[in-house]
Amino acid sequence: MLTPKQNFLETLKKDGHPDRLVNNYEYGAFLPGDPIEYYIRGSYYQGMEPKKDAFGTELIWPEDSVAVMPHVTEENQVIPDLEEWQDYLKVPEIAKEVSGDEVWGPFRERIAAVPRDEYLLMPFMHTGLFERMHFLMGFEDLFCSFYEDPEDLADLFQRIADYRFEVFKTLIDHTHPDLILSHDDWGTKQQLFMQPDLWREFIKPHYEKLYSYCHDEGIIIVHHSDSFLEPIIEDLIDIHADVWQGVLPQNNIDQLLEIADGRITLQGGLEMGICDRPDTTEEEVRRNTREVCEKWGPKGHFIPSITYGGPGTLFPQNYGYVWDEIAKYNHEVYGTEYPYPYTQYVG
């Protein structure tokens, strides 16, 4: 039986030979909380008082919410006037501020504990290029700016892209990961946030440069976007994403797999509105998981998974049901071990 790492790598190959379906994020040693993340966001927790990140964006995590989120209003937005963005924006100097053994030493100790013959070292980079832009301006002003002030907007995109590149380079230089889980949500469940041509003009070139650099360093890219991205599947391949994680079932997954033809692996497929509610049942979770495995698993280059941007569900028992049902399917179809232990490495 292949290790989680080996099975994942075979799944990515054009003519690979995995011995079962990859189970969610089992291939990666998930290491959140690196020094860059801590420098930008600091610590955060449910019920915390509102706080600002290193850019000045207010973050909140109300008691009745499931995660931390930006809270951008007319009164507190970092960039209230796009024409004067350089006067308002102070970009963190990551290479300067997040350096030295005293900063990275504890994180390297976590890395040293990872059994890398079994798992791919997988730090994650939160708040991608587009996300950072709406953190600074708010959705409404950002969307209007695509049409009202595209030149200044392009300049701001370039500045944030340069920062993002510095973040990746600093992380890579200090950790030498096998894989980076890179976050940037580009749409809703039904459509992109913008017309595909606008995405290609303002966003695509920056990711093509960034992910090309990662590939030159031998690093696999798993791009998280739990969104409707059908119109830009070829573009995801162009920017050198190895895996699109977060593939919602609202996308035509059959068609996407046919178009991609093994050039990118799709991870997701589960309907979290079914699988992760406080009132959902084990039967419902298992039924949806089994349907996803049976429908798209045999097509290859597909990983049945939750669509969230990291391991685990809001209601923890549900992740266990998903995990076990995929393991059971693998046992029945591929003859692999069952019960298959939960082996997601979170360090």
N, C-alpha and C positions, 0 to 999 in steps of 0.2 A: 504494500500500500504506500503510495507516494506521500511525502510530507505535505502539509498545507502549502509550504513555499513551492515545492516541486510541482504540485498539482496546478497551482495558479499559473506558474510560468508556462506549463504545457498548454493551459487554456488560452493564453495570450498568443501562442505561436500560430502562424497561419496553418500549418499542418501538424499541430501538436497532438499529443496522445494523453490527455488527462485520464485518470482512472475513475473519476466520479465528478459530480458537479461541485464546484467550489461552494462552500457554505458561508454566506454573508462575507464578513471581513476576516475570515479565519487565517488568511495568508499573511496578514500584517501584524507586526508588533506595534500596537497603537500607543504612541507616547505623546499625549497632550501635555500642556504646561511647560513648554520649553522657555528659555530665558527671554526670547523675543516676544512670545505671547504675553508673558508676565509683565514685561516692560511696557507693552502697548496697552494692555487691558488691566493689569493688576489682578488682584483676586476678586472674585464675584460669586454671589450666592443668592439663593432664593430669599426674598424678603429684605434685601440690602437697601440702604439708602441710595438715592440716585448719585452717580459718580461720573467723572469725566475720564475718558481714555487719553492717551498721549497726544492725540490730535485735537482734543477739546470737545469731542462728541459726547453728549450725555448718554450714559447707559443706565438702564433700569431693569430690575428683575422683581416684579410684584409677587406677592405671596400666591396669587391665583394664576400665575403664568408658569409656563413649563421651561422657559429659558431666558437668558439675558438678551436684551434687544436695545437698539438705538432709539432714543426719544428726541426727535428733531422737530423743533417748532420755529415759528418766525422769530421768537424771542431768543432762542439759544443756538440757532444754526451757526456753524463755524464760518461758512462763507455766505453772507447775506447778499453780496453783490458780486456776481461773477466777473465783471469787468475789472474789479479790484482784488481778485483772488490772491494775488501775491502779497497784498498787505494784510490779509487775514490769516493765511495758512502758514503754520509752522510745522514742517515735516520732520518727524523724529530722525535723528542721525543714527541709524541702527548699527552700522559698522563701528562707529565711535562709542556709542553708549552701551552696546551689548557685546562686550569683548572681555578677554582675560580669563584665566583659569578660575578665578574666584567666582565668576559668573557662570561659566560653563561646566566647571568641575562636577557639581552635583548631578547635572543632567547627563554628563558622560558616564557617571557611575550607573545611572539607570540603563544607559545604552549597553554598558559592559555586561549587564545581567541578562541580556536578550540572547536566547539560543538561536543564533543566526543561521544555523544549518537547517532549522525548521521553519523560521519565520523571516519575513522581509522587514527590515527596520522601517517603520512608517510614521514619521512625525507628520503633523498636519499644519497647513497654513490657512488660517481663517481670514475672513474679510477680504475677499478678492478685489480686483480693480473696480468693477462696477459697484460692488457693495460699498467700498470705501467712498465712492463718489456720492452715493445717496446718504451715507453717514454724514458727509460734510454739508450737503445742500438740502437734503430732503427730496423725496421722490418728485413732487410737483415741480419744483424749480429745476431739477435735473432734466426732467422730460421736456419742459418748455425750452430749455437751453439748447437742445439739439436743433431747434428751428430758429430760435431768436438770436443766439450768439454762438454759432458753431465754431468760430475761430478761437475764442477764449476757452470754450469747452475742450477743444482739441489740445490746447496748451496745458490745461489742467489734467486731462487724461494722461498726457505725456509725463507730467511731473509725478503723478501717482504711480504710473507704470515704472518710472525710474526707481522710485522708492520700493516698489514690489520686487524689482529685480535685485536691489540691494538686500532685501530681506531674504530672498532665496539664496543668494550667494553667501550671505553670512551664515545661514543655517547649514548649507552644504559644506562650507569650509570647516565648521566646528563639529559636525556630526557625521558626515559622509554617509547619508542614508541610502538605502536601496530603492526607496519608493517615497514619493511625497503625495499626500492626500491634499489636494488644492481646492479650496472652496471659492466659488463665485456663482451665485444663482442668477440666471438670466431670463427667467420667465415665471409665469403662473402655471396652473395645471392645464390651461387651455391654449396658451399662446406665449410667444416671446414678449418681453417687456417693450420691445421696439421692433421696427421693421428690420428684416434680415440685412438689408443694405446698410442701415445705420450701424448695426452690430459689426458688420464687416469693416466699416470705415473707422469706427472709433475704438473698437475693442480687439478685434481679431489680430491686427499686426503686433500688438504688444504681447499677446499670449503666444503667438508664433515665435517671437524672439525669445521669450522666457522659457518656453518648453523645449525649444531647440537647444538652448544652453543646458538645460537639465539632461537632455538626451546625450549631449556631448560629454557630460560628466558620468554617463552610464546609469542614470536614474530613471526609473519608471514613473510615469505620471498617471495618477488616478484623479480625474477631474470630477468634483462633486457639483452637480446642479440638479436638484430635484424639481425639474421643470419640464415644460413642453419645448423640446428643442428639435423637433422633426425638420424644420426648414434649414437647419445648419449642420446636419449630420456630416456632410462632406467637409465642412469647415472644421469640425472637431478633429477629423482625420488630418486635415491640413496643418493644424496647430500642434500636431504630434501628441495628442492625448492618447494614452494607451488604453485607458478604461474610462468610459463615461459612467460614473456612479450616480445613482439617483434617478434612473430611468423610470419615470412614472408610467403606469399602465394606460394613461390617457394618450400616450404616444402610440403610434402604430408599430409595435415592437417587431412584428413579423416582417414588415416592410423595411424597417431600419436594419435588421439583421441581414436581409437580402442585399440591400444597398451597400452595407459596410463590407460584406463578404470577407470577414476575418481581419479586416484592417484595423478594427477597434473592437474591444470587448464591452458588452453592455452589462451593467450590474444594477439590479433593482427588480421591478416588476410587481412587487407586492403592493396591495392597496392598503395604505396605513390607516385610512378611514374605516377599514374593516378590522385590521389586525391590531390596532393599538388604541382602543377606547377603554374607559373605565368599566363599561358594561359589556364588553365583548366576551365571547366564550371561547374556551379552548377549541371546541369543534369548529367555530368560525375561522379562527386563526389557522388551524391545520388545513381546513378545506381550501382557503385561499392560497396557502403555501403550496399545497399539492398541485393545485391547478396551474400555478406558475411553473413549477418544475416540469410538469407533463407537457405544457404548451410550448415552452421555449427552451428548456434544457436540451432536448435532443438536437436542436438546430446548431449547437456549438457556439463558442465565443459569447456565452451568456452565463451570468452568475446570479442565481436566485438570491434575493437579498431584500432587506428593508431598504427604504429609500432615504432615510436620514443620513446625515453627513458624518456618521461615526457609529461604532458598535453600540448596541443597546436600544431599548425602547423606553417610552415614558412610563409604561407599566411593566416592570421587569419580567414578570412571569411570561409575558407574551413573546419576548425574545427567545426564551427557553422553548416555547412551543414551536416557533419558527425553526429554530436550530434543530430540534429533535425531528421535526417532520422532514426536513431536507436530508438529515442523516438516515432516516427510515427509507426515504425514496432511494437514496444511494445504495443502501443495503439490498433493496428489492430489485433494483435495475442493474446495478454494477457489481453486486456481491461483496461490497466492502463491509468493514466492521460495523456492528450495531449491537448494543447501543454505543454510539460514537460520542466520546466525552466532549464536553464543551471546552474547546482549546483556544479560544480567542485570547491572545496575549495583550493585556493592557498593563503597561508598566508605569 
